Amino acid sequence: APEDRRAYIVRLTDRGGKLFGDIFVRHAKYVTDLLDSALSDEEIVQLSALLRKLGLSLKEKL
């Protein structure tokens, strides 16, 4: 609610949105490269399943 001062709604400008998108793409590539160099294909599959399970559990609690 607008009168609830515990949170703020912010919006990015068009330029900020583009910058965020560019940074996100680079960050995603960095994380992918890091995982590919540190984990086997099987470990990546296991990690994905565990993160999915964790995400679903958190979603239920929120």
Secondary structure as the mmCIF struct_conf table of DSSP 4:
data_model
#
loop_
_struct_conf.conf_type_id
_struct_conf.id
_struct_conf.beg_label_comp_id
_struct_conf.beg_label_asym_id
_struct_conf.beg_label_seq_id
_struct_conf.end_label_comp_id
_struct_conf.end_label_asym_id
_struct_conf.end_label_seq_id
TURN_TY1_P TURN_TY1_P1 PRO A 2 GLU A 3
TURN_TY1_P TURN_TY1_P2 ARG A 5 ARG A 6
HELX_RH_AL_P HELX_RH_AL_P1 ASP A 14 ALA A 38
BEND BEND1 LEU A 39 LEU A 39
HELX_RH_AL_P HELX_RH_AL_P2 ASP A 41 LYS A 61
#
